[in-house]
């Protein structure tokens, strides 16, 4: 998403670092909330989620492929999902 925004001329980095737009804190809050709800494994860190997103975006750059997109989303979700 950030690549698309950057391509459109949006300065993602300055906005992300602005005190009133603390994206890192929001990402952490979302992750911790998902972990407390039992939806995400307790050992997952914010950096892990970002790495998964980067991997999914890298796959997407190889060209539009709806089946590959679904497979990548399924793989990422399965890896994050807490065991019940």
C-alpha positions in Angstrom: 0.0 0.0 0.0 2.8 2.4 0.9 4.4 1.8 -2.5 1.2 2.8 -4.2 1.0 5.9 -2.1 4.6 6.8 -2.7 4.0 6.3 -6.4 1.2 8.9 -6.2 3.5 11.4 -4.7 2.4 10.9 -1.0 5.3 11.3 1.5 4.5 8.2 3.5 7.7 8.3 5.6 7.1 11.8 7.0 3.5 11.1 7.8 4.3 7.8 9.5 6.9 9.5 11.7 4.6 12.5 12.6 3.7 12.4 16.3 0.0 12.8 15.5 0.2 9.8 13.1 1.9 7.2 15.1 1.4 4.2 12.8 3.9 2.1 14.7 1.8 2.4 17.8 -1.4 1.7 15.9 0.1 -1.4 14.4 1.3 -2.6 17.8 -2.1 -1.9 19.3 -3.9 -3.9 16.6 -1.5 -6.8 17.0 -1.7 -6.9 20.8 -5.5 -6.7 20.5 -5.6 -9.7 18.1 -3.3 -11.6 20.4 -5.4 -10.9 23.5 -8.5 -12.1 21.5 -6.7 -15.3 20.8 -6.7 -14.8 17.0 -2.9 -14.3 16.5 -0.1 -16.4 18.0 1.4 -14.8 21.1 5.0 -15.0 19.8 4.3 -12.9 16.7 5.9 -9.5 16.6 5.0 -6.4 14.7 8.1 -6.8 12.5 6.9 -10.3 11.6 3.6 -9.0 10.3 5.4 -6.3 8.3 7.7 -8.9 6.8 4.7 -11.0 5.7 3.1 -8.0 4.1 6.4 -7.2 2.2 6.5 -10.8 1.0 2.9 -10.6 -0.2 3.6 -7.4 -2.0 6.7 -8.9 -3.6 4.6 -11.8 -5.0 2.0 -9.3 -6.2 4.7 -7.4 -8.3 5.1 -10.5 -10.4 1.8 -9.7 -12.1 -1.9 -10.0 -11.3 -2.8 -13.6 -10.4 -5.9 -13.9 -8.2 -5.1 -17.5 -7.3 -1.6 -16.6 -6.2 -3.0 -13.6 -4.2 -5.4 -15.9 -2.4 -2.7 -18.5 -1.7 -0.4 -15.8 -0.2 -3.1 -14.4 2.0 -4.0 -18.0 3.1 -0.4 -18.7 3.9 0.1 -15.5 5.9 -3.1 -15.9 7.8 -2.3 -19.6 8.6 1.1 -18.6 9.9 -0.3 -15.9 12.2 -3.2 -17.8 13.5 -3.1 -18.9 17.1 -3.6 -22.6 17.7 -6.9 -23.4 19.4 
